[in-house]
Amino acid sequence: MSADVPGAAEPIVRLTLPDGSVREVPAGTTGEAVAASIGARLAKDALAVKVDGKVLDLARPIVSSGPFEVITAKHPDALELYRHSTAHLTAHAVKRLFPGVKIGIGPAIENGYYYDFDPGRPFTPEDLEAIEAEMRKIVAENVPVERLEMSKAEAVKLFEAQGDHLKVEIVSGIPEGSLSCYRQADFIDLCRGPHVPSTGRLGVFKLTHAAGAYWKGDERNPMLQRIYGASFLSQKELDAHLLRVEQARARDHRKLGKELGLFLFHPWAPASPFFLPRGATVYNALLSYMRELYPKYGYQEVVTPQVFDVDLFKRSGHYDNYHENMFFTEVDEREFGVKPMNCPGHFLMFAAQAFSYRDLPVRYADFGRLHRYERSGVTQGLTRVRSFSQDDSHIFCAIEQMPAEMDRFIELIDEVYGAFGFTDVKVGLATRPEKFMGTVENWDLAEKALASAFERRGRPYEIHPGDGAFYGPKLDFQVTDAIGRAWQLGTLQVDFSNPERFDLHYTGEDGARHRPVVLHRAVLGSLERFLGILIEHTGGSFPLWLAPEQVRVVPVSEKFEAYARQVLDRLLARGFRASVDAGNEKLGAKIRRGELDKVPALLVVGEKEQASGAVSLRQHGAGDRGSRSLDAVVAELTDAVSRRVIHWGAPAHPKQNPSATE
């Protein structure tokens, strides 16, 4: 902008390059020309430019001064530009192959992009193959990508002529004024841009699948077809991503849950899982593990109602802010709500009792069932359900007690995540937003306490400025699974709001009433979601201590079934979840069944084992461990369960849970 007249174009613009040097060029010079003046190689590699923080097409005229960067494939802004341009490439190919298809929107997303279409029928795998082939033809044509400025009326006329009613709807919602479209050969799309200069700069992509998607995400709108594509700046990155996708597909908890007999869903209880005996065993083992830790960390488990008068949720703010995600009913002509969270019930419990400073902190833990209405389009196996339980807790403490409570929580997080093999844990600290509840002094104290809990340990964390909730700052814990995917799990949230809303107080050392602060915390979060994540993290091969069936005794033939049952009795007496695979099938078939069922330990018994009181141990993922005394095997298994090791005995197979350690 001109130094003299704000808003006016300069006859000369001053561009500051990354090395600090300044280049003066006539206003209206294109980014491509500036890149060429810096170096021919740089101009050849350029995808776009960035002027004063805004990414522009290479052909856009530069009219204002400021910092100047050339965006090449190595630039942080390159990937989103590349992916969005590849989305347009997909739409171009679809329009060529299916001229009657209506086009919607195509944003860049993590690992690629999607584009929404109204084809009048679902896309088939054969369609996707044809579309991808056509995309590669357009890349080979190296078609220039041109920006077109036009009025709203011109854009409406253009898309009406093309028969693209979805685009007309989008344009109609844009305020009056000029807008932009992009043209590549015979294809024109509405877009703010920017884009790569030509289709020849694209090419590293793979169409992965198509799925139904409501227009604008609203289930009241028509169902469209969404084509997803993976897109990266190098073939190596794309190949690595596709390998991860293949691994994830093999580990999909919905697939493994069915194969291993863990859980099922039924349309009469949408998005609400039924846990079969084997799944319920794992589920209850998770609960038992957390319950075992609670006394150590000072938690008291409570049980609270599931249905409350809506006045409770009006006071907590859920009625106004979470109404669409709740289930309601009417009893005795009064409106009631099914609780979506445990905290309001815990506030009532605290408020109903008299506490002094000597009683604090009060730590309530609750595994009560929660119900939230999730739209059918976003529910997904166990990871997004309508009925679930959390390892939920609320800590009522004095402000000055927060640092110690945060230390205690981090110790709990470390112990629990280590037990499941999550060794790569990242932490984000979300700080005070513009609109907040409470005093600046208390916010500063809470944020400092959260940060210092990690600084004292020399552990890294990321600051997320302004991302705290209105009621207080928070910590979010993210784990990385065995194939490199990140999952949000634990959280610790400081709440200054609800102690005010519910008039919570305790009697201080001075005899006066004082307001506590509430710490909302979860380690595993939703038990259902955590189980889904754990199934995928382990590939269904649970650690010995958590496996639904820990040991299976396999007699070589029916002749040795009696001895097999003696071994079973010994295992059951020691508390193992065990069974016998009886019957006259061949030994190889039984062993294969045990491997498919992912039973950690198979104890094969035959004539030699019966004679010596031994068993032949086969460890899932490690194979034959040889013949050993039953006492030795029971001792090894008992030790592994008591210590909750991830891999017991022999080293695990390298493909099994490579990120986990004992």
C-alpha positions as a printed NumPy array, in Angstrom:
array([[  0.   ,   0.   ,   0.   ],
       [  1.145,   3.542,  -0.598],
       [  2.872,   5.201,   2.319],
       [  0.951,   8.412,   1.53 ],
       [ -2.515,   7.255,   0.539],
       [ -3.722,   4.074,   2.252],
       [ -5.537,   1.796,  -0.153],
       [ -3.936,   3.249,  -3.286],
       [ -1.643,   1.21 ,  -5.54 ],
       [  1.981,   2.359,  -5.63 ],
       [  3.742,   3.087,  -8.882],
       [  6.668,   1.26 ,  -7.284],
       [  6.349,  -1.544,  -4.753],
       [  9.114,  -2.541,  -2.342],
       [  9.397,  -6.282,  -1.749],
       [ 11.475,  -7.586,   1.146],
       [ 12.984, -10.981,   0.347],
       [ 13.621, -13.702,   2.956],
       [ 17.328, -12.781,   3.1  ],
       [ 16.418,  -9.201,   4.077],
       [ 17.26 ,  -7.631,   0.725],
       [ 14.734,  -5.307,  -0.916],
       [ 13.63 ,  -5.438,  -4.534],
       [ 11.741,  -2.527,  -6.088],
       [  9.474,  -3.29 ,  -9.054],
       [  6.717,  -1.384, -10.87 ],
       [  3.284,  -1.888,  -9.364],
       [  1.434,  -4.515, -11.407],
       [  4.49 ,  -6.694, -11.945],
       [  3.497, -10.365, -11.694],
       [  4.857, -12.695,  -9.077],
       [  6.256, -14.846, -11.875],
       [  8.288, -11.902, -13.195],
       [  9.666, -11.102,  -9.754],
       [ 10.651, -14.757,  -9.25 ],
       [ 12.397, -14.733, -12.655],
       [ 14.331, -11.584, -11.701],
       [ 15.653, -13.406,  -8.632],
       [ 16.745, -16.52 , -10.517],
       [ 15.76 , -18.73 , -13.463],
       [ 15.82 , -21.923, -11.376],
       [ 13.605, -20.331,  -8.725],
       [ 11.111, -19.199, -11.376],
       [ 11.049, -22.712, -12.827],
       [ 10.262, -24.247,  -9.445],
       [  7.732, -21.584,  -8.425],
       [  4.133, -22.648,  -7.743],
       [  2.907, -19.283,  -6.385],
       [  4.18 , -16.281,  -4.406],
       [  3.411, -14.881,  -0.979],
       [  3.171, -11.114,  -0.569],
       [  2.672,  -9.575,   2.856],
       [  1.328, -12.889,   4.188],
       [ -1.11 , -13.57 ,   1.315],
       [ -0.56 , -16.368,  -1.207],
       [ -1.092, -15.247,  -4.822],
       [ -1.061, -16.932,  -8.228],
       [  2.135, -16.404, -10.191],
       [  0.192, -14.412, -12.81 ],
       [ -1.437, -12.041, -10.286],
       [ -0.148,  -8.444, -10.426],
       [  1.55 ,  -7.268,  -7.24 ],
       [  0.174,  -3.88 ,  -6.1  ],
       [  1.412,  -3.547,  -2.525],
       [  4.726,  -3.58 ,  -0.711],
       [  5.684,  -6.084,   1.968],
       [  7.553,  -9.313,   2.655],
       [  7.896, -11.452,  -0.472],
       [  8.422, -15.22 ,  -0.776],
       [  8.419, -17.58 ,  -3.721],
       [  6.437, -20.723,  -2.945],
       [  8.164, -23.856,  -4.206],
       [  7.483, -27.455,  -3.226],
       [  9.63 , -26.946,  -0.109],
       [  7.508, -24.056,   1.213],
       [  5.047, -24.717,   4.092],
       [  2.167, -23.268,   2.026],
       [  2.842, -25.461,  -1.001],
       [  0.936, -28.555,   0.096],
       [ -2.483, -26.945,   0.556],
       [ -2.079, -25.09 ,  -2.763],
       [ -1.137, -28.334,  -4.487],
       [ -4.005, -30.305,  -3.004],
       [ -6.645, -27.71 ,  -3.803],
       [ -5.392, -27.52 ,  -7.382],
       [ -5.594, -31.319,  -7.595],
       [ -9.21 , -31.135,  -6.405],
       [ -9.953, -28.855,  -9.391],
       [ -8.116, -31.34 , -11.609],
       [-10.483, -34.057, -10.364],
       [-13.551, -31.944, -11.129],
       [-12.157, -31.169, -14.584],
       [-11.758, -34.875, -15.328],
       [-15.258, -35.689, -14.015],
       [-16.777, -32.986, -16.23 ],
       [-14.972, -34.36 , -19.272],
       [-16.137, -37.918, -18.666],
       [-19.608, -37.132, -17.3  ],
       [-20.713, -33.757, -18.745],
       [-24.081, -33.836, -16.968],
       [-22.594, -34.119, -13.465],
       [-23.105, -31.067, -11.231],
       [-20.083, -29.874,  -9.263],
       [-20.01 , -28.718,  -5.651],
       [-16.939, -27.835,  -3.584],
       [-13.433, -29.303,  -3.327],
       [-11.271, -28.23 ,  -0.372],
       [ -7.858, -29.486,   0.685],
       [ -7.941, -31.711,   3.785],
       [ -5.402, -33.71 ,   5.757],
       [ -3.513, -36.076,   3.432],
       [ -5.326, -34.84 ,   0.33 ],
       [ -8.655, -33.369,  -0.692],
       [-12.222, -34.194,  -1.616],
       [-14.67 , -32.914,  -4.207],
       [-18.478, -33.137,  -4.019],
       [-20.538, -34.014,  -7.085],
       [-24.164, -34.618,  -7.968],
       [-23.87 , -37.415, -10.553],
       [-27.395, -38.796, -10.156],
       [-25.957, -42.177,  -9.127],
       [-23.106, -43.464,  -6.957],
       [-19.631, -43.51 ,  -8.478],
       [-18.291, -47.028,  -9.003],
       [-14.676, -48.214,  -8.551],
       [-14.51 , -48.376, -12.353],
       [-15.582, -44.723, -12.523],
       [-12.758, -43.745, -10.176],
       [-10.228, -45.595, -12.319],
       [-11.465, -43.766, -15.414],
       [-11.445, -40.389, -13.631],
       [ -7.895, -40.889, -12.399],
       [ -6.752, -41.855, -15.907],
       [ -8.409, -38.721, -17.321],
       [ -6.714, -36.606, -14.634],
       [ -3.339, -37.899, -15.789],
       [ -4.219, -36.987, -19.377],
       [ -4.972, -33.412, -18.31 ],
       [ -1.673, -33.28 , -16.407],
       [  0.137, -34.414, -19.57 ],
       [ -1.611, -31.65 , -21.568],
       [ -0.021, -29.072, -19.213],
       [ -3.047, -26.771, -19.491],
       [ -2.541, -23.208, -18.148],
       [ -4.65 , -22.351, -15.081],
       [ -6.071, -18.822, -15.454],
       [ -7.809, -16.583, -12.919],
       [-10.953, -14.813, -14.182],
       [-12.386, -11.807, -12.317],
       [-16.113, -11.326, -12.868],
       [-19.226,  -9.859, -11.301],
       [-21.738, -11.903,  -9.346],
       [-24.26 , -11.599, -12.201],
       [-21.694, -12.826, -14.73 ],
       [-20.841, -15.815, -12.525],
       [-24.526, -16.754, -12.096],
       [-25.014, -16.564, -15.851],
       [-21.917, -18.691, -16.449],
       [-22.917, -21.502, -14.079],
       [-26.558, -21.446, -15.142],
       [-25.361, -21.987, -18.711],
       [-23.261, -24.94 , -17.492],
       [-26.26 , -26.352, -15.624],
       [-24.339, -26.283, -12.336],
       [-27.101, -25.394,  -9.883],
       [-24.871, -26.074,  -6.88 ],
       [-22.442, -23.393,  -8.034],
       [-25.325, -20.992,  -8.698],
       [-26.462, -21.537,  -5.109],
       [-22.97 , -20.751,  -3.795],
       [-22.64 , -17.621,  -5.93 ],
       [-26.081, -16.426,  -4.856],
       [-24.916, -16.453,  -1.241],
       [-21.861, -14.274,  -1.939],
       [-22.216, -10.522,  -1.219],
       [-22.341,  -8.201,  -4.198],
       [-18.993,  -7.366,  -5.751],
       [-16.417,  -9.028,  -7.923],
       [-15.449, -12.659,  -7.466],
       [-13.051, -15.03 ,  -9.139],
       [-13.216, -18.213, -11.168],
       [-10.438, -20.371, -12.527],
       [-10.266, -21.767, -16.046],
       [ -8.186, -24.661, -17.314],
       [ -9.001, -25.428, -20.948],
       [-12.748, -26.204, -21.195],
       [-13.308, -26.31 , -17.419],
       [-14.272, -23.296, -15.262],
       [-14.79 , -23.412, -11.498],
       [-15.702, -20.818,  -8.886],
       [-12.78 , -20.315,  -6.506],
       [-10.9  , -17.674,  -4.512],
       [ -7.64 , -19.405,  -5.386],
       [ -4.727, -19.436,  -5.557],
       [ -3.727, -22.311,  -7.845],
       [ -0.645, -23.745,  -9.5  ],
       [  0.167, -22.09 , -12.861],
       [ -0.616, -25.143, -14.996],
       [ -1.935, -28.688, -14.724],
       [  1.489, -30.031, -15.657],
       [  2.722, -29.056, -12.189],
       [  0.42 , -31.689, -10.666],
       [  0.517, -35.473, -10.8  ],
       [  1.259, -36.981,  -7.373],
       [ -2.198, -38.218,  -6.4  ],
       [ -4.382, -41.267,  -5.986],
       [ -8.189, -41.395,  -5.872],
       [ -8.976, -43.497,  -2.825],
       [-12.74 , -43.845,  -2.565],
       [-16.15 , -42.216,  -2.97 ],
       [-18.804, -41.834,  -0.299],
       [-22.165, -40.187,   0.184],
       [-22.168, -36.68 ,   1.705],
       [-25.013, -34.276,   2.324],
       [-24.75 , -30.975,   0.483],
       [-23.288, -28.399,   2.909],
       [-23.211, -31.118,   5.583],
       [-26.962, -30.761,   6.224],
       [-28.969, -33.988,   6.222],
       [-31.995, -32.018,   5.002],
       [-30.125, -31.339,   1.753],
       [-29.607, -33.759,  -1.163],
       [-27.082, -36.565,  -0.839],
       [-24.076, -35.993,  -3.1  ],
       [-21.127, -38.192,  -4.016],
       [-17.807, -37.164,  -2.483],
       [-14.633, -38.326,  -4.2  ],
       [-11.589, -38.469,  -1.918],
       [ -8.058, -38.213,  -3.206],
       [ -4.667, -38.556,  -1.544],
       [ -2.184, -35.953,  -2.705],
       [  1.415, -35.164,  -1.768],
       [  4.331, -33.255,  -3.224],
       [  6.449, -36.35 ,  -3.849],
       [  5.718, -39.924,  -4.891],
       [  7.672, -41.172,  -1.876],
       [  5.316, -39.334,   0.49 ],
       [  2.25 , -40.592,  -1.37 ],
       [  3.508, -44.191,  -1.32 ],
       [  4.188, -43.963,   2.419],
       [  0.691, -42.598,   2.997],
       [ -0.949, -45.332,   0.918],
       [  0.997, -47.937,   2.892],
       [ -0.315, -46.426,   6.138],
       [ -3.836, -46.519,   4.704],
       [ -3.408, -50.188,   3.82 ],
       [ -2.144, -50.909,   7.341],
       [ -5.032, -48.939,   8.833],
       [ -7.539, -50.885,   6.729],
       [ -6.119, -54.17 ,   8.016],
       [ -6.337, -52.824,  11.581],
       [ -9.8  , -51.256,  11.229],
       [-11.478, -51.867,  14.589],
       [-14.847, -52.42 ,  12.909],
       [-13.395, -55.257,  10.834],
       [-11.406, -56.753,  13.718],
       [-14.287, -56.307,  16.14 ],
       [-16.421, -58.543,  13.948],
       [-13.678, -61.094,  13.255],
       [-12.726, -61.382,  16.939],
       [-16.307, -61.38 ,  18.228],
       [-15.889, -58.242,  20.343],
       [-18.917, -56.066,  19.574],
       [-21.758, -55.428,  17.158],
       [-24.292, -52.746,  16.236],
       [-27.996, -53.035,  15.492],
       [-30.233, -50.557,  13.626],
       [-32.717, -50.575,  16.514],
       [-30.058, -48.926,  18.704],
       [-28.225, -46.66 ,  16.214],
       [-24.596, -45.869,  17.006],
       [-24.866, -47.682,  20.347],
       [-22.547, -50.695,  20.617],
       [-23.424, -54.133,  21.976],
       [-20.367, -55.703,  23.612],
       [-20.247, -59.46 ,  23.161],
       [-18.7  , -61.591,  25.928],
       [-15.155, -61.261,  24.59 ],
       [-15.531, -57.514,  24.051],
       [-17.165, -57.049,  27.445],
       [-14.199, -58.835,  29.016],
       [-11.771, -56.302,  27.559],
       [-14.108, -53.403,  28.38 ],
       [-14.404, -54.486,  32.007],
       [-10.65 , -55.068,  32.21 ],
       [-10.14 , -51.429,  31.24 ],
       [-12.549, -50.335,  33.966],
       [-10.87 , -52.602,  36.507],
       [ -7.455, -51.228,  35.633],
       [ -8.564, -47.631,  36.16 ],
       [-10.398, -48.565,  39.377],
       [ -7.229, -50.222,  40.634],
       [ -5.316, -46.974,  40.151],
       [ -7.881, -44.67 ,  41.748],
       [ -6.991, -45.3  ,  45.417],
       [ -3.325, -44.718,  44.603],
       [ -4.129, -41.299,  43.118],
       [ -6.764, -40.315,  45.665],
       [ -9.983, -40.688,  43.661],
       [-13.327, -41.72 ,  45.13 ],
       [-15.74 , -43.413,  42.738],
       [-19.333, -42.189,  42.758],
       [-22.544, -43.223,  41.013],
       [-24.901, -40.527,  39.717],
       [-28.299, -40.591,  37.962],
       [-28.581, -40.712,  34.197],
       [-31.742, -38.614,  33.863],
       [-32.184, -35.133,  35.384],
       [-34.73 , -32.344,  35.336],
       [-33.699, -29.944,  32.567],
       [-33.257, -27.176,  35.151],
       [-29.913, -28.788,  35.982],
       [-28.751, -28.474,  32.386],
       [-30.045, -24.914,  32.17 ],
       [-27.886, -23.974,  35.126],
       [-24.835, -25.803,  33.756],
       [-25.283, -24.189,  30.333],
       [-25.777, -27.46 ,  28.478],
       [-29.429, -26.706,  27.687],
       [-28.531, -23.51 ,  25.833],
       [-25.253, -24.623,  24.284],
       [-25.612, -28.392,  23.835],
       [-29.354, -28.877,  23.305],
       [-29.051, -30.388,  19.813],
       [-26.722, -33.09 ,  21.116],
       [-28.932, -34.237,  23.997],
       [-31.791, -36.708,  24.415],
       [-34.935, -35.522,  26.221],
       [-38.053, -37.105,  27.668],
       [-41.087, -36.052,  29.681],
       [-41.996, -37.44 ,  33.118],
       [-44.97 , -36.219,  35.21 ],
       [-45.386, -33.305,  32.797],
       [-41.814, -32.189,  33.478],
       [-39.022, -32.141,  30.903],
       [-36.016, -34.305,  31.694],
       [-32.718, -34.781,  29.893],
       [-30.391, -37.765,  29.66 ],
       [-26.991, -36.612,  30.861],
       [-24.357, -36.027,  28.174],
       [-21.665, -35.346,  30.799],
       [-21.058, -36.231,  34.436],
       [-19.985, -32.828,  35.703],
       [-23.425, -31.322,  36.561],
       [-24.245, -34.283,  38.803],
       [-20.889, -33.956,  40.542],
       [-21.539, -30.259,  41.184],
       [-24.817, -31.169,  42.898],
       [-23.024, -33.72 ,  45.072],
       [-20.345, -31.248,  46.145],
       [-22.884, -28.491,  46.784],
       [-25.016, -30.776,  48.98 ],
       [-22.196, -31.368,  51.458],
       [-20.209, -29.166,  53.801],
       [-16.477, -29.12 ,  53.054],
       [-13.629, -27.305,  54.744],
       [-10.162, -26.575,  53.457],
       [ -8.994, -29.742,  55.279],
       [-11.203, -31.894,  53.009],
       [ -9.765, -30.594,  49.761],
       [ -9.018, -31.737,  47.159],
       [-12.199, -33.751,  46.616],
       [-11.783, -36.065,  43.619],
       [-14.968, -37.661,  42.245],
       [-14.575, -40.398,  39.609],
       [-17.56 , -41.654,  37.626],
       [-18.006, -44.383,  35.008],
       [-21.707, -43.575,  34.503],
       [-23.183, -44.042,  31.044],
       [-23.522, -40.928,  28.94 ],
       [-25.708, -40.287,  25.909],
       [-25.126, -37.746,  23.185],
       [-26.967, -37.373,  19.922],
       [-24.381, -37.666,  17.164],
       [-25.692, -37.252,  13.636],
       [-25.756, -40.464,  11.674],
       [-23.344, -39.032,   9.127],
       [-20.529, -38.667,  11.663],
       [-20.905, -41.835,  13.762],
       [-18.147, -44.341,  13.055],
       [-17.771, -47.676,  14.776],
       [-16.675, -47.28 ,  18.394],
       [-14.866, -43.999,  17.85 ],
       [-18.041, -41.882,  17.596],
       [-21.089, -43.324,  19.327],
       [-24.259, -42.145,  21.061],
       [-24.003, -44.3  ,  24.196],
       [-20.704, -44.539,  26.072],
       [-18.868, -44.347,  29.372],
       [-15.879, -42.171,  30.291],
       [-13.143, -42.55 ,  32.873],
       [-14.379, -39.197,  34.042],
       [-13.349, -37.258,  37.126],
       [-13.822, -33.823,  38.653],
       [-11.395, -32.44 ,  41.188],
       [-12.588, -29.709,  43.561],
       [ -9.606, -27.869,  44.992],
       [ -8.309, -24.524,  46.16 ],
       [ -6.508, -22.359,  43.606],
       [ -3.17 , -22.888,  45.345],
       [ -3.618, -26.683,  45.156],
       [ -3.712, -26.748,  41.363],
       [  0.042, -27.291,  40.763],
       [  0.121, -30.427,  42.919],
       [ -3.053, -31.757,  41.269],
       [ -1.597, -31.211,  37.811],
       [  1.585, -33.043,  38.825],
       [ -0.518, -35.937,  40.098],
       [ -2.538, -36.029,  36.871],
       [  0.559, -36.15 ,  34.658],
       [  1.925, -39.045,  36.724],
       [ -1.371, -40.884,  36.192],
       [ -1.325, -40.184,  32.447],
       [  2.239, -41.491,  32.129],
       [  1.455, -44.687,  34.028],
       [ -1.712, -45.456,  32.063],
       [ -0.427, -44.683,  28.585],
       [  2.741, -46.651,  29.251],
       [  0.644, -49.691,  30.16 ],
       [ -0.881, -49.658,  26.661],
       [  2.324, -48.98 ,  24.743],
       [  1.629, -45.327,  23.907],
       [  5.122, -43.925,  24.262],
       [  4.847, -40.933,  21.912],
       [  2.629, -38.436,  23.762],
       [  2.248, -34.796,  22.72 ],
       [  0.692, -32.099,  24.888],
       [ -1.042, -28.848,  23.952],
       [ -1.751, -26.003,  26.384],
       [ -4.751, -23.894,  25.332],
       [ -4.654, -20.41 ,  26.875],
       [ -7.097, -17.591,  27.635],
       [ -9.421, -16.552,  24.776],
       [-10.737, -13.032,  24.25 ],
       [-14.009, -13.855,  26.017],
       [-13.473, -15.655,  29.288],
       [-14.962, -16.345,  32.718],
       [-13.117, -15.5  ,  35.938],
       [-10.28 , -13.087,  36.691],
       [ -7.125, -12.535,  34.662],
       [ -5.117, -13.288,  37.814],
       [ -6.697, -16.736,  38.205],
       [ -6.238, -17.483,  34.518],
       [ -2.57 , -16.527,  34.715],
       [ -2.146, -18.705,  37.787],
       [ -3.851, -21.694,  36.125],
       [ -1.875, -21.35 ,  32.901],
       [  1.38 , -21.049,  34.825],
       [  0.521, -24.139,  36.887],
       [ -0.27 , -26.156,  33.758],
       [  2.939, -25.071,  32.026],
       [  5.222, -25.512,  35.026],
       [  4.023, -29.083,  35.54 ],
       [  5.844, -29.954,  32.292],
       [  8.715, -27.513,  32.607],
       [  9.723, -29.088,  35.931],
       [  9.994, -32.41 ,  34.125],
       [ 11.836, -30.941,  31.15 ],
       [  9.076, -32.157,  28.857],
       [  7.946, -30.274,  25.754],
       [  4.462, -28.927,  25.155],
       [  2.865, -26.66 ,  22.569],
       [  1.094, -23.409,  23.373],
       [ -2.249, -22.927,  21.601],
       [ -2.887, -19.216,  22.184],
       [ -6.511, -18.242,  22.762],
       [ -7.797, -21.821,  22.345],
       [ -8.876, -22.279,  25.951],
       [-12.556, -22.701,  26.767],
       [-14.385, -19.638,  28.088],
       [-14.368, -21.219,  31.554],
       [-10.627, -21.935,  31.791],
       [ -7.361, -23.126,  30.173],
       [ -6.803, -26.787,  29.366],
       [ -4.26 , -29.447,  28.503],
       [ -4.888, -31.912,  25.681],
       [ -2.903, -35.145,  25.4  ],
       [ -2.368, -36.731,  21.988],
       [ -0.905, -40.198,  21.482],
       [  0.621, -41.741,  18.363],
       [ -0.368, -45.299,  17.541],
       [  1.688, -48.145,  16.106],
       [  1.305, -46.947,  12.501],
       [  1.922, -43.268,  13.165],
       [ -1.604, -41.891,  13.517],
       [ -2.346, -39.248,  16.152],
       [ -5.295, -39.618,  18.533],
       [ -6.597, -37.111,  21.063],
       [ -7.091, -38.892,  24.396],
       [ -6.629, -37.287,  27.797],
       [ -7.599, -33.796,  28.864],
       [ -7.327, -31.599,  31.931],
       [ -9.543, -28.505,  31.98 ],
       [ -9.596, -25.739,  34.554],
       [-13.143, -24.488,  35.28 ],
       [-13.801, -21.093,  36.906],
       [-17.374, -20.882,  35.575],
       [-19.373, -23.715,  37.142],
       [-18.285, -23.071,  40.726],
       [-19.977, -19.684,  40.216],
       [-23.049, -21.11 ,  38.459],
       [-23.616, -23.692,  41.216],
       [-22.449, -21.485,  44.087],
       [-19.877, -24.059,  45.176],
       [-17.886, -23.201,  48.272],
       [-15.811, -24.552,  51.117],
       [-14.921, -23.131,  54.506],
       [-11.41 , -21.762,  54.564],
       [ -8.878, -21.705,  57.385],
       [-10.118, -18.186,  58.155],
       [-13.681, -19.469,  58.692],
       [-14.969, -17.658,  55.587],
       [-16.592, -19.134,  52.481],
       [-14.225, -19.649,  49.557],
       [-14.849, -20.638,  45.954],
       [-13.082, -23.823,  44.775],
       [-11.802, -24.336,  41.263],
       [-12.901, -27.452,  39.361],
       [-10.512, -29.55 ,  37.284],
       [-12.288, -31.685,  34.679],
       [-10.094, -34.603,  33.701],
       [-10.129, -37.803,  31.652],
       [ -7.278, -40.169,  30.847],
       [ -8.753, -42.696,  28.412],
       [-11.763, -40.527,  27.604],
       [-14.667, -42.512,  26.163],
       [-14.064, -46.193,  26.956],
       [-15.731, -47.114,  23.657],
       [-13.515, -44.794,  21.642],
       [-10.39 , -45.843,  23.516],
       [-11.151, -49.498,  22.873],
       [-11.542, -48.756,  19.153],
       [ -8.175, -46.961,  19.151],
       [ -6.531, -49.758,  21.139],
       [ -7.821, -52.432,  18.76 ],
       [ -6.229, -50.559,  15.856],
       [ -3.033, -49.788,  17.798],
       [ -2.503, -53.477,  18.608],
       [ -4.065, -54.853,  15.439],
       [ -6.368, -56.843,  17.729],
       [ -3.399, -58.545,  19.423],
       [ -4.078, -57.324,  22.941],
       [ -1.396, -57.506,  25.63 ],
       [ -1.6  , -60.71 ,  27.651],
       [ -3.058, -58.927,  30.701],
       [ -5.911, -57.434,  28.647],
       [ -6.681, -60.209,  26.134],
       [-10.252, -61.579,  26.301],
       [ -8.831, -65.116,  26.102],
       [ -5.329, -65.211,  27.514],
       [ -4.505, -68.901,  27.138],
       [ -5.894, -71.743,  25.044],
       [ -4.948, -75.34 ,  25.719],
       [ -4.688, -77.381,  22.509],
       [ -4.63 , -81.196,  22.811],
       [ -2.883, -82.935,  19.916],
       [ -5.781, -85.413,  19.769],
       [ -8.804, -86.504,  21.77 ],
       [ -6.559, -88.949,  23.678],
       [ -5.004, -86.022,  25.529],
       [ -8.151, -84.028,  26.234],
       [ -8.266, -85.16 ,  29.874],
       [ -4.746, -83.837,  30.478],
       [ -5.661, -80.641,  28.625],
       [ -8.517, -80.109,  31.081],
       [ -6.167, -80.655,  34.008],
       [ -3.979, -77.885,  32.592],
       [ -7.072, -75.725,  32.118],
       [ -8.13 , -76.227,  35.74 ],
       [ -4.684, -75.105,  36.859],
       [ -4.918, -71.97 ,  34.735],
       [ -8.441, -71.117,  35.876],
       [ -7.381, -71.552,  39.504],
       [ -4.653, -68.969,  38.918],
       [ -7.196, -66.521,  37.495],
       [ -6.402, -66.812,  33.805],
       [ -9.056, -66.439,  31.117],
       [ -8.505, -69.775,  29.414],
       [-10.204, -72.511,  27.385],
       [ -9.589, -75.895,  25.749],
       [ -9.858, -76.398,  21.992],
       [-11.313, -79.918,  22.128],
       [-12.4  , -82.019,  19.179],
       [-10.842, -84.261,  16.573],
       [ -9.564, -81.608,  14.164],
       [ -5.948, -81.74 ,  13.097],
       [ -3.425, -79.906,  15.258],
       [ -2.51 , -77.492,  12.457],
       [ -6.12 , -76.335,  12.126],
       [ -6.363, -75.697,  15.868],
       [ -3.128, -73.72 ,  15.923],
       [ -4.261, -71.678,  12.937],
       [ -7.571, -70.938,  14.681],
       [ -5.701, -69.783,  17.772],
       [ -3.547, -67.458,  15.67 ],
       [ -6.586, -66.004,  13.893],
       [ -8.281, -65.477,  17.259],
       [ -5.074, -63.739,  18.42 ],
       [ -4.875, -65.757,  21.633],
       [ -1.566, -64.7  ,  23.259],
       [ -0.572, -68.18 ,  24.491],
       [ -1.369, -71.595,  23.016],
       [ -0.365, -74.542,  25.201],
       [ -0.085, -77.657,  23.026],
       [ -0.254, -80.966,  24.921],
       [  0.449, -84.44 ,  23.645],
       [  1.977, -87.702,  24.827],
       [  5.358, -86.24 ,  25.776],
       [  3.818, -83.296,  27.666],
       [  1.345, -85.519,  29.494],
       [  4.111, -87.869,  30.607],
       [  6.294, -85.065,  32.02 ],
       [  3.664, -82.605,  33.272],
       [  4.724, -80.104,  30.642],
       [  3.214, -78.012,  27.837],
       [  4.535, -76.856,  24.493],
       [  4.19 , -73.067,  24.398],
       [  3.31 , -71.151,  21.253],
       [  3.303, -67.352,  21.641],
       [  1.151, -65.292,  19.286],
       [  3.419, -63.276,  17.023],
       [  6.548, -65.16 ,  18.1  ],
       [  5.777, -68.789,  17.253],
       [  6.975, -71.973,  18.943],
       [  8.691, -71.412,  22.312],
       [  9.318, -75.128,  22.932],
       [  8.262, -77.608,  25.589],
       [  8.53 , -76.492,  29.233],
       [  7.143, -77.472,  32.593],
       [  3.62 , -76.27 ,  33.309],
       [  4.886, -74.603,  36.503],
       [  7.442, -72.56 ,  34.531],
       [  4.895, -71.432,  31.937],
       [  2.303, -70.493,  34.572],
       [  4.963, -68.514,  36.462],
       [  5.97 , -66.652,  33.298],
       [  2.393, -65.838,  32.362],
       [  1.551, -64.778,  35.919],
       [  4.527, -62.423,  36.017],
       [  3.63 , -60.912,  32.639],
       [  0.038, -60.269,  33.726],
       [  0.983, -58.85 ,  37.119],
       [  3.476, -56.431,  35.549],
       [  1.164, -55.651,  32.619],
       [  3.994, -55.874,  30.106],
       [  3.238, -55.221,  26.461],
       [  5.435, -58.026,  25.108],
       [  6.096, -60.978,  27.376],
       [  8.594, -63.762,  26.937],
       [ 10.306, -63.841,  23.559],
       [ 10.676, -60.619,  21.522],
       [  7.527, -59.745,  19.623],
       [  7.269, -60.23 ,  15.893],
       [  8.611, -57.034,  14.248],
       [  5.312, -56.376,  12.515],
       [  3.372, -56.569,  15.761],
       [  2.945, -53.264,  17.569],
       [  6.423, -51.918,  16.717],
       [  6.095, -48.732,  18.762],
       [  5.238, -50.42 ,  22.035],
       [  7.739, -51.28 ,  24.725],
       [  7.456, -52.866,  28.144]])
